[in-house]
Amino acid sequence: MTGNPDSGATVTVHSASGKFLACAAFSPHSQIIARIWTWDESEEVDEAFFKRRLPQAIARRESLKTTTNAVRWVNAESDGLPGVVVDRYGEFAVCQFLSAGAERWKTTVAETVAAQPGIAGVFERSDVDVREKEGLRPVLGSLIGKPPPPLIEIQEGDCRFWVDVHHGHKTGFYLDQRDNRAMLANYTAGREVLNCFAYTGGFGVWALRGGAARVTNIDTSASALALAHRNVELNGMEASRVENVEGDVFRLLRQYRDSRRQFDMIILDPPKFAESRSQVEAASRGYKDINLLALKLLRPGGGLFTFSCSGLITPDLFQKVVAGAALDSGREVQIVGRLTQAADHPVALNFPEGEYLKGLMCRVV
């Protein structure tokens, strides 16, 4: 490296022979020392660059506005804007600036997002651990316009949800599971459903929309389950069909196993188990444990929607883990569908790491 660039400054990347490769954001504190803005030597990384790329990314989500008002507008590297995440919830945009380069251009990004039609306020949720690796402190608060209310009501197909963008997971809601929630509804009519790691009950509400006889939501957060209850009420559904259980999923699954409780459908949507390569082995054991327990709780013909959002757990490895769980459970299990993140979370072909969410729809034969 030549020169002494500031954190987040734009630098040029050259091959060993001196050939230009890319323009990138410099991060002196991270193991990823440069994140690519552009491969085009003639493209300047300036305000015009972001005012061009941001609306282009937003326009690619235009088709979703007929079914939902909650969309990922910008998906970081996969939209050519590494470290920049923008989610829209109704008239509010929620941004995350996850890298030194994104932080450097925060004001330009926020102003460009605020200028989009229908946006009343831009809110920042950069209160994530990954910023520490970039030498950045966590930040949370309004950037432009009016602050969002404590809860924002969003529409997702035939369902509605309350979203807490101030304190909720990610930017408030798991937008990446939108298509998988809707798919679940096709399989829940008359069934007893167990929704593990339920958060605010997204899968549970869709299970009820599909005609589930009963839904049990499990989560460690009492506040998340309280919002799950409100989401059932928001959709005009019978609260008597829902049981919200606060507690550890691993422990409760063992209790259900020991008491011989059974279900027709189980959803496993755990948080990220592997933050680094050194954690992959332990994470695999965790995934196997919960899948083994879940398979033992399913009635014959029952279904399992099982997910991993750990980017370091590859689809092949995840399938092997679930296969191992099936073998140890003594059940014959079929894969009837493969699940991934929604279309507003695209994966650039030059950034395969962007395919972090993988899921299997399984059936106990």
N, C-alpha and C positions, 0 to 999 in steps of 0.2 A: 504494500500500500504506500502511496505517495501522498504528501500533504498532511494536513491536520484538520479534517472536516469536523464540523459540529454534529452533535447528535441529531439525526433526522435530516441532515443536509443531503442534497442530491449529488451523487458521485457517478462516475462512469466506470464500468467494469470492462476490463480488457483480458484477452487471452494471454498466455505466456509469450506468444509471438508479437503481442502488441495490438492485435486486431480488436476493434470495438465489438462488444457483446451486448451491452445494455446500459440503461440509466437506472440507478437504484437509490433507495433511501438507506443512508448509513446509520448503523446502530452499534456503537462501540461497546455497549454493555451486554449484548446478546450473543449467543452462539451462532445465530443467523446474522452475520455482520452486514449483509446487504439484501434488501428486498426489492425485487424488480418492479419499476414503474412502467418502463417501455423498452422494447427491443429495437425501436426505430431511432437511429442516430439523429434524424432530422426533427424528431418530436421533442419540443421543449417542455420540461416539467415546470409549469407555472400556473397561475390562477386559471388561465384559459384551458389548461389541460384538465383540471378538475371540473370546471364548468361545462366541459364537453363530455367527459366520461360519466359523471354522475347522472345527468338526464338520459344518457344512452342506456345505462343500467336500469333506470326506473322505467323507461319506455318498454324494455323487454318484459316487464311484468304487467303490461297493460291489460292483457287478456284475463287476468285474475280478478279484476275489479267488479266483474259481474257476479261473482260468487262470494267474495269476501272483502272486507275493508281493513284486513290485517295481513300485511305482506312484507316479506324481506325485500327491500328495495336494492340494497347493495350487499353482496356476499364476498367482501374482501378480495383475496387473491383471484378467485374465480371470475370476478368482474374487473380484473386489472387494477384493483385498488387495495393492495395489501395492507392489512391492519384496519381497514375501514368497514364497519358494519352499520347498516341503517335499516331499521324496521319501522314500518308505518302502522300505527294503530289509530284508525279513524282520522281525526284532524291533527294528530300529534305524530312526530317523528322522533324515534329514540336512536341515538347514535352510540357506538362504542369505538374508541380509538385505541387500538391494541398494540401499536408499534411506534417506534420513534418517528418514523416518517409520517404516519397518520397523525400523530400528535402535532407535528410541525405545521401541518396544513389544516388543523382543526377549524380555524375560523372560516377559511374559504369553503370547506365542506359544509359547515353549519349554515353559512349564508346561502349557499347554493340550494341546499335542501329546504331551507325556510322559504325560498322563492318559488317552490313548486306549488301548483294550484291546490287549494284546500288545506294547506298546512297552517295551523294557528300557533304552533309552538314546537321548538326543537329542544329535546331533553337529552342529557348525557348520562350514560350508565357505564362509565369506564372504571367501575369499582370491581375489577377482576385481578386475580393473582398474576396472570400472565404479564401484566404491565411491569411488575417488579423485575422481570428478566430483561426488560428494555430500559431499566433505570428510571421508570416513571412511577409516580405515586397514584393511588386510586383517586378518582374524581367522580362526583355525582352531583347533578343539579341542572337547572335550566340554562340553556345557552342563548336562545332567541325566542321572543314572543311570550305568550302566556304559559305558565307552568301547567302540566297536566293535573287533572283532579286525582284524588286518592284511587279511584277506580275508573277505568275506561271500558265502556261496553263495545264489544266487537261482534261482528257477524261472520260466521264460518259455515257457508252452505245453509243447511236447515237448522243450525244451532247457533246459540248466542252465548257469549262468555264475558265475565268480568275479568279485567286484567289490571294488575297492580304493577305499573312500570317503575314505581319508586323503589320497591323492595323485592319484586318477584324474581324468579330464576331467569337467567340470561337477560333479555330486555323486558321480561314480564310474562312471556308465554312461549310454548314450544311450537313455533310456527312450522318447523321442519316436519312435524308429525301430522300435518293437516290431512294429507291424502290417506294416510294409514288409519287415522281416526274414522274417516268416512267409509273406508273399506270394511272396517270392523263391523259396522252397522249391518252389513249384509249377512252376518253369521250369528247374530245374537238373539233372534226371535225365540221367545219362550225359554231362554237359557239363563242359568245362574252364572254370573260373571264375577271373577276376582280380578281387580285392577290394582296391581302392585306398583309402588313408587308413583302413586296417583297424582301427586302435586295438586292442582286445582280441579281435578276430575274430568279432564278433557275426554279421555277414552271412555270413562264411565257415562258421561252425558250422551255420547254417540252410541254406546251400547244400549242405553235406554231408548234412544231414538229408533234403534233397530228392533225394539220390542222385547228387550231383555226382561225376564221375570223379576230378577233381583240383581243388584250390583253391590259388591263390597269393595270399598276403596281403602287402601292402606297407605299411610305416609307417616313420616316421623314428625311432620310439622302440623301443629294444631291450627295455625293460622291458614295454611294451605287447605286443610280439610274444611275449615269454616267457609272458605271461598268456594270450595267444591259444593258444599251444601247450598250456597247462594246461587251457584250456576244451575243446579237442578231446579230451584224455584224460578229462576229467570226464564227457563225453557218450559215452564208450566207443567213440569213432571211431578209425579207423586213421590214425596220425600220418604214415604213408608217403604218404597221399593229399594231404598239405598241405606247401606250401613257404612258409616265412616269410622275407621279404626285407626287410632294413633298408636304407632309403635314401629319397631324394627322388622322389616320384611323377613329377614332370615329367621328370626326368632318365631314370628307368627306363623310362617310356613311350617316350621317344625311342630308347632302346637297343633295346627290343623291336621298335619300328618298323623300325629299321635292320637288325636281324637277321631280319626277316620272321616274327617269332613271332606266332601268332594264338590267339584265344580264342573260346569260344562265348558267354560271358556276362561282362560287365564291370560292376562297381559303382563309382561315383564318389561318395563321401560326404566331401567336403573340409571343413575347418574354415571358419569365417566369413572371407570375403575382404574384406568391406566393413564397417568399423567406423563410418564417417561418410559423408556424402553426397559429400564430396570424393574418396572412394575408389571410388565406384561404377564409373567408367569403367575404372580399372585392374582392378577385380574382374571386370568383364565380359570383359576380355581374358583374364584368368586362366581363367575358366570356359570360354571358347571354346577356349583352348589345350588344356586337358585333354580336353574333349569331342571335339575334332578328332582328337587322338592316339588316343583310345579307339576312335572309329569306324573309324579306319584299321586297328586291330588285330582287329576283329571279322570272323569268318567270315560268309559269306552265310547269312542266317537267324538271325544272332546277336542277342543282346539286350543292351540298355544300361539299367541303373538309374542315373539321374543325379540328383543333389540339389544344392540350395543352401540353406544355413541362414542366409544373410545377409538379415536383414529388409528391408534397403534395396533388395535385388534383387527386384522384383515378379515375380509369376508370368508376366505378359506379356513382361517383359524377359528372363526366364530362357528362355522358349520361343524368343524371337527369337535369343538367343545360341546355343542348341543348333541351331536351324535354320541359322544362319550356319555353324556347324561342320560340319553335314551337307553343306551346299552346297560348302564348300571341300574336304571329304573326297572328293567325287565319288561318294558313296553315296546311294542312295535310302532314306530312313528314314521310318518311320511311328511316330506316337505311339499306343500301345495301352493306355495307362493313365496317370492322373494321381495322384500320391502326395502325402501330407501327413502332418502329425504325428498321433500316436495320440490316441485319444479322451480320455485323461486330461490332454491339453494343449489344452483347449478355447480357442476364440477368442470373446471377448465382442463382440457386434455394435457396441458403442460403443468398441471398442478393436481395430480391424482390424489394427493393427501386431502384434498377437499371433500372426498367421498368418505365422510366419517360415520354416517349413520347407516347401519345395516341391520336387517331384520329378516326373520323367517316366520312364515305362517305354517304351522305344523298341525297334523291331525294324528291322534292316537287311534290306531286301527282296532 
